Amino acid sequence: MRRRPTPIICPDPASSPTAVVDHVRRLCELVLRSNDIDSLADLAADYDPRGARTFACLLYTLDRRESALYWWRFAAGGEDPLAAHLLAAHHAAVGVSPDARLWRAQARMLGFTRDRHLPQPVRPSTHLAEGFARAVPWGNELSTFIKTARLPSELATR
């Protein structure tokens, strides 16, 4: 009986977890360089899904991943296709395949396409977004929320 040779599988370097995390970070930087940064004020005034996604991207770039996931879920629940795509990519990167599949399906149901849903950059860097985050009068509770990994008790009781 003749055996088939063992196939040589060369993994795509673009599909490594590090590359996927870099993809999510680049998408977040794209959001923060676009006019979507103005939606942060909408989130402060009303619960705007686009503002929630933008806030999540700001948190993600500041390495507040768990907080970013919360706000992306909020935005995806508000039918923001890019937030669902970001959740799918993040979960694929960290190896949570069921969650990645779920959010990919959600992004598809919301009609996500790169051409329609990726914002166009209008700023050369994310420094403006980071400056915006420092300049906004967050108050002590929200400032603590951004700087720490745990939800402050003042916000948890609301």
C-alpha positions as CSV (number, residue, x, y, z in Angstrom):
1,M,0.0,0.0,0.0
2,R,1.4,3.3,-1.0
3,R,1.2,6.2,1.5
4,R,0.7,9.8,0.6
5,P,3.4,12.1,1.7
6,T,2.7,14.2,4.7
7,P,1.7,17.6,3.5
8,I,3.9,20.5,4.4
9,I,1.8,23.2,5.9
10,C,3.3,26.7,6.0
11,P,1.2,28.9,8.2
12,D,0.3,32.3,6.8
13,P,2.4,34.8,8.8
14,A,-0.4,37.3,8.5
15,S,-2.7,35.0,10.4
16,S,-0.6,34.7,13.5
17,P,-2.1,36.0,16.8
18,T,0.4,38.8,16.9
19,A,-0.5,39.9,13.4
20,V,-4.2,39.9,14.2
21,V,-3.6,42.0,17.4
22,D,-1.6,44.4,15.2
23,H,-4.6,44.5,12.8
24,V,-7.0,45.4,15.6
25,R,-4.6,48.1,16.8
26,R,-4.2,49.5,13.3
27,L,-8.0,49.6,12.9
28,C,-8.3,51.4,16.3
29,E,-5.7,53.9,15.2
30,L,-7.6,54.4,11.9
31,V,-10.8,55.1,13.9
32,L,-9.0,57.6,16.1
33,R,-7.5,59.4,13.1
34,S,-10.9,59.7,11.5
35,N,-13.8,62.1,12.1
36,D,-15.2,59.3,14.3
37,I,-13.2,60.9,17.1
38,D,-15.9,63.6,17.3
39,S,-18.4,60.9,18.2
40,L,-16.9,60.7,21.7
41,A,-18.9,63.8,22.6
42,D,-22.0,62.0,21.3
43,L,-21.3,59.1,23.7
44,A,-20.9,61.6,26.6
45,A,-24.3,63.2,25.7
46,D,-26.2,60.1,24.7
47,Y,-25.4,56.4,24.4
48,D,-24.2,56.5,20.8
49,P,-22.9,53.1,19.3
50,R,-20.3,54.9,17.1
51,G,-19.1,56.9,20.1
52,A,-18.9,53.7,22.1
53,R,-16.8,52.0,19.4
54,T,-14.5,55.1,19.2
55,F,-14.2,55.1,23.0
56,A,-13.4,51.4,23.0
57,C,-10.7,52.0,20.3
58,L,-9.2,54.7,22.6
59,L,-9.2,52.3,25.5
60,Y,-7.7,49.5,23.4
61,T,-4.8,51.7,22.3
62,L,-4.2,52.6,26.0
63,D,-4.0,48.8,26.7
64,R,-7.3,48.7,28.6
65,R,-8.5,45.6,26.6
66,E,-11.3,44.4,29.0
67,S,-12.8,47.9,29.1
68,A,-12.5,48.1,25.3
69,L,-14.3,44.8,24.9
70,Y,-17.2,46.0,27.0
71,W,-17.7,49.1,24.9
72,W,-17.3,47.2,21.6
73,R,-20.0,44.8,22.8
74,F,-22.2,47.8,23.6
75,A,-21.6,49.3,20.1
76,A,-22.1,46.0,18.4
77,G,-25.4,45.5,20.3
78,G,-26.3,49.0,18.9
79,E,-25.7,47.6,15.4
80,D,-22.3,49.0,14.7
81,P,-20.7,46.6,12.2
82,L,-17.1,47.7,12.7
83,A,-17.4,47.1,16.5
84,A,-18.5,43.5,15.7
85,H,-15.6,43.1,13.3
86,L,-13.2,44.4,15.9
87,L,-14.6,41.9,18.5
88,A,-14.2,39.1,16.0
89,A,-10.6,40.0,15.2
90,H,-9.7,40.4,18.9
91,H,-11.2,37.1,19.9
92,A,-9.5,35.4,17.0
93,A,-6.1,36.8,18.1
94,V,-6.5,35.7,21.7
95,G,-7.7,32.2,20.6
96,V,-11.3,32.3,21.7
97,S,-12.6,30.7,18.6
98,P,-16.3,30.4,19.5
99,D,-16.5,34.1,20.4
100,A,-14.6,35.0,17.2
101,R,-17.1,33.0,15.1
102,L,-20.0,34.6,16.9
103,W,-18.8,38.1,16.4
104,R,-17.8,37.4,12.8
105,A,-21.4,36.2,12.1
106,Q,-22.7,39.3,13.8
107,A,-20.5,41.5,11.6
108,R,-21.8,39.7,8.5
109,M,-25.4,40.0,9.6
110,L,-24.8,43.8,10.1
111,G,-23.4,43.9,6.6
112,F,-19.8,44.7,7.4
113,T,-17.5,45.5,4.5
114,R,-14.2,47.2,4.6
115,D,-15.2,49.6,1.9
116,R,-18.3,50.8,3.7
117,H,-17.4,50.7,7.3
118,L,-13.7,51.6,7.7
119,P,-13.4,55.3,8.4
120,Q,-11.2,57.5,6.4
121,P,-8.2,59.0,8.3
122,V,-8.2,62.8,8.4
123,R,-5.4,63.2,10.9
124,P,-1.8,62.1,10.6
125,S,-1.6,60.3,13.9
126,T,-3.5,59.3,17.0
127,H,-1.8,61.9,19.2
128,L,-4.9,64.1,18.7
129,A,-7.1,61.4,20.1
130,E,-4.8,60.9,23.1
131,G,-4.7,64.6,23.6
132,F,-8.5,64.7,23.5
133,A,-8.6,62.0,26.2
134,R,-6.4,64.1,28.4
135,A,-8.2,67.4,27.7
136,V,-11.8,66.2,28.4
137,P,-12.9,66.9,31.9
138,W,-13.7,63.3,32.7
139,G,-14.2,63.7,36.4
140,N,-12.6,61.6,39.0
141,E,-14.7,58.5,38.5
142,L,-14.1,58.2,34.7
143,S,-10.5,59.1,35.1
144,T,-10.1,56.3,37.5
145,F,-12.0,54.0,35.1
146,I,-9.5,54.7,32.3
147,K,-6.4,54.4,34.5
148,T,-7.2,51.2,36.3
149,A,-8.2,47.7,35.3
150,R,-11.2,47.5,37.7
151,L,-14.5,49.3,37.6
152,P,-14.6,51.9,40.4
153,S,-17.3,51.3,43.0
154,E,-18.8,54.7,42.2
155,L,-19.6,53.5,38.7
156,A,-20.6,50.0,39.6
157,T,-23.4,51.2,41.8
158,R,-25.0,53.4,39.2
